[in-house]
Amino acid sequence: MNLSADTIKKLLKNDTYINITLLDSVDSTNKYLKEKAILGETEGSIVIADSQTGGRGRFTRKFFSPGGCGIYMSLLLKPCFPAKDAVLITAAAAVAVAEACEFLSGKKAEIKWVNDVYMDGKKVCGILTEGAIKPDGCFDYAVLGIGINAFAPDTGFDDEIKDIAGAVFNEKAENLRNRLAAEVITRFFSYYEELCAKTFLKGYREKSCVTGKEITVIKNGKMQKAVALSIDDDCRLEVEYEDKTREYLSSGEISIKM
C-alpha cells in the first residue's frame, strides 16, 4: 500500500497538534521543512516523501532514497532548551525508531552511537537533526530528519552501500510503511514531550551496539582505536584509547565492525 497521510494520522496514538504533508518526491524533506519553518510553520508539522532526489545524512553524505520502499520524513520542533543539547532529540528519535522497528518486525534493533539504527548487522535508518539558533543559544526551530529503509529496493541497494545497508522488513506487506511511520511519530513525541527528563535514555543505553566494543574514533581526519565504555546522561560516549586515556565524545564519528 502506498503512503497515506490520512492513514498515518488515524494510526497515531495522539495527533492533537500534528499536521502531515505527504509528497511523492522532494529533493530533501529537511530542506523543504526548514524553508517552511522560516515562513513561520508551527511545531508538529511533518513532511513525508515517498522518495528524495537529494537526501542527506551527516557530513553532507548522500542518503539513498528510492521510491516505494522507504520512509523519508522530517519533523518540525521548537524545543525550549539550548541548541547544544540537540543530541537529545537525535537520541530520542533513535530509540523511537528502534522500538517501532522491533514492534512491527519482531526483529532486534540496535543503535550505533549517535544516530544510526541497525538490524541484522545492517543499517536501516539514519537520523539528522538541524536547526536555526537564536542569539541566546536556544533553538529558533529544529528539524528532525529520519530516513528508514522499510523494504529493500526491487533492484537492490546501490553498489556503494549494498554491504552495509539493510531493510526493516524482509517482505513487502499491506500498510506496513504507514504503520511504521505512525509508530515512530507516536513514540518520538511521547519522548519529546518530556525530553529534559530523558526517559528515552534507558532504552538508548540498552539498545547500544557499541558499548563494551572495540571501535575506531574518527576526529579531525585522524583515526584512533578505542573501547566504548559507556553512554553518560548527556548521551556522550565515554571511550578509552590504547594509551589508557579516556574521553567523552559529544559529537564526531566512530566505526565498528557489525
VENJORA-V625771 format. One record per residue. N is the residue number from 1. RES is the residue in three letters. PHI is phi in whole degrees, 0 to 359 (999 if undefined). OMEGA is omega in whole degrees, 0 to 359 (* if undefined). Layout:
n res phi omega
N RES PHI OMEGA
N RES PHI OMEGA
This chain:
n res phi omega
1 MET 999 179
2 ASN 291 174
3 LEU 297 181
4 SER 220 179
5 ALA 299 181
6 ASP 295 180
7 THR 295 179
8 ILE 299 180
9 LYS 300 181
10 LYS 292 182
11 LEU 276 181
12 LEU 292 178
13 LYS 284 179
14 ASN 213 184
15 ASP 245 188
16 THR 307 185
17 TYR 236 183
18 ILE 262 178
19 ASN 238 185
20 ILE 250 172
21 THR 248 180
22 LEU 250 180
23 LEU 240 175
24 ASP 294 181
25 SER 207 178
26 VAL 205 178
27 ASP 294 178
28 SER 204 179
29 THR 295 178
30 ASN 296 179
31 LYS 298 180
32 TYR 302 184
33 LEU 284 176
34 LYS 296 177
35 GLU 296 177
36 LYS 293 181
37 ALA 297 179
38 ILE 299 181
39 LEU 273 174
40 GLY 101 178
41 GLU 303 185
42 THR 275 177
43 GLU 299 181
44 GLY 98 176
45 SER 285 182
46 ILE 230 173
47 VAL 243 179
48 ILE 235 180
49 ALA 242 176
50 ASP 287 177
51 SER 208 176
52 GLN 232 177
53 THR 264 181
54 GLY 220 180
55 GLY 299 183
56 ARG 233 170
57 GLY 248 178
58 ARG 292 178
59 PHE 58 177
60 THR 58 177
61 ARG 289 178
62 LYS 287 175
63 PHE 248 183
64 PHE 298 189
65 SER 224 181
66 PRO 287 181
67 GLY 282 171
68 GLY 81 185
69 CYS 221 183
70 GLY 231 173
71 ILE 234 181
72 TYR 241 186
73 MET 221 176
74 SER 228 183
75 LEU 241 179
76 LEU 270 183
77 LEU 234 175
78 LYS 227 185
79 PRO 289 181
80 CYS 260 175
81 PHE 207 184
82 PRO 301 181
83 ALA 296 179
84 LYS 296 179
85 ASP 264 182
86 ALA 301 180
87 VAL 300 178
88 LEU 297 178
89 ILE 295 181
90 THR 299 182
91 ALA 294 178
92 ALA 297 178
93 ALA 295 179
94 ALA 298 178
95 VAL 294 180
96 ALA 300 179
97 VAL 295 181
98 ALA 300 180
99 GLU 295 181
100 ALA 296 179
101 CYS 296 179
102 GLU 296 183
103 PHE 300 185
104 LEU 268 183
105 SER 257 184
106 GLY 78 179
107 LYS 256 180
108 LYS 284 176
109 ALA 241 180
110 GLU 233 181
111 ILE 247 173
112 LYS 265 181
113 TRP 309 9
114 VAL 248 195
115 ASN 220 181
116 ASP 243 176
117 VAL 246 183
118 TYR 240 171
119 MET 221 181
120 ASP 54 178
121 GLY 76 181
122 LYS 238 180
123 LYS 285 179
124 VAL 246 183
125 CYS 206 171
126 GLY 236 185
127 ILE 230 181
128 LEU 221 177
129 THR 254 178
130 GLU 232 178
131 GLY 179 176
132 ALA 242 187
133 ILE 245 178
134 LYS 278 181
135 PRO 303 181
136 ASP 276 178
137 GLY 90 178
138 CYS 269 180
139 PHE 289 161
140 ASP 280 172
141 TYR 199 173
142 ALA 230 176
143 VAL 241 180
144 LEU 260 179
145 GLY 259 181
146 ILE 229 177
147 GLY 242 184
148 ILE 238 171
149 ASN 274 180
150 ALA 289 178
151 PHE 233 173
152 ALA 288 177
153 PRO 300 180
154 ASP 303 181
155 THR 267 181
156 GLY 85 177
157 PHE 285 177
158 ASP 304 182
159 ASP 305 185
160 GLU 289 181
161 ILE 235 188
162 LYS 297 181
163 ASP 275 183
164 ILE 241 184
165 ALA 269 177
166 GLY 223 181
167 ALA 229 181
168 VAL 293 185
169 PHE 251 180
170 ASN 283 181
171 GLU 222 177
172 LYS 286 178
173 ALA 209 182
174 GLU 305 168
175 ASN 74 185
176 LEU 296 181
177 ARG 295 179
178 ASN 296 180
179 ARG 295 180
180 LEU 294 178
181 ALA 301 181
182 ALA 295 179
183 GLU 297 180
184 VAL 296 181
185 ILE 298 180
186 THR 301 183
187 ARG 292 180
188 PHE 296 183
189 PHE 292 174
190 SER 298 177
191 TYR 287 184
192 TYR 297 182
193 GLU 295 175
194 GLU 226 188
195 LEU 300 183
196 CYS 292 175
197 ALA 280 174
198 LYS 57 179
199 THR 293 179
200 PHE 282 192
201 LEU 298 179
202 LYS 300 179
203 GLY 294 180
204 TYR 297 179
205 ARG 290 183
206 GLU 295 184
207 LYS 266 179
208 SER 296 177
209 CYS 258 182
210 VAL 249 184
211 THR 300 181
212 GLY 83 183
213 LYS 256 172
214 GLU 283 182
215 ILE 225 171
216 THR 241 179
217 VAL 268 181
218 ILE 249 182
219 LYS 221 176
220 ASN 52 178
221 GLY 79 180
222 LYS 251 180
223 MET 242 179
224 GLN 230 176
225 LYS 283 182
226 ALA 203 172
227 VAL 244 177
228 ALA 280 186
229 LEU 267 186
230 SER 194 173
231 ILE 243 185
232 ASP 274 185
233 ASP 292 177
234 ASP 258 179
235 CYS 66 174
236 ARG 280 180
237 LEU 263 177
238 GLU 275 181
239 VAL 234 174
240 GLU 238 181
241 TYR 277 183
242 GLU 298 179
243 ASP 274 176
244 LYS 77 173
245 THR 285 182
246 ARG 240 181
247 GLU 208 173
248 TYR 257 179
249 LEU 268 177
250 SER 257 177
251 SER 202 181
252 GLY 112 186
253 GLU 219 174
254 ILE 229 173
255 SER 234 181
256 ILE 210 176
257 LYS 282 182
258 MET 271 *
